[in-house]
Amino acid sequence: YSQSKDMWLTLGMVTFKSTYDPELLIETKVPKISPTIEKIDGTIIEVEGYIIPLTGQVTQSHFMLSKFPQSTCFFCGKAGPETAMQVFMRDNKKVKITERKVKVRGTLLVNPKDASSLLYTLEDAIIFEI
């Protein structure tokens, strides 16, 4: 699997071009991913980050992983979309929501086309305490 000292640096190799979406009638940012990201698309990666819960439940098998703690994460408007990913746990295993940093390993799926969905998804994930 791919592991760099900071996987988020690799995942941050994205540029964005503003374009007008005639369907949504708004300006959207279209990501252009680097060849480095294209190479790791579909491979197993390991990344550290913070769990951002999607529901009020104490345990979740589908959650967001952010490079930053919740107070400065992408969903709060403080960072770009390349700093977060959705995570689907292997076998729908539920993990306890924590504010501590965690390490997650799974298969990276890159989505540079659909602006209504996230840029990164991690599937078949397993989680490690740090």
MODA-V592346 format. One line per field, one symbol per residue. psi: psi as a letter, one per 40 degrees, with the letter a starting at -180 (. if undefined). A space follows every 50 residues. Layout:
psi: ???
This chain:
psi: ihhidgdddddegiihhhihhddefihihhihiidddddeheihihiiah hhieieidiiehiihidiiddfideeeeiieeeiiihhihffhhihhiei iihhhahhhhgedheeiidhhhifiiiii.
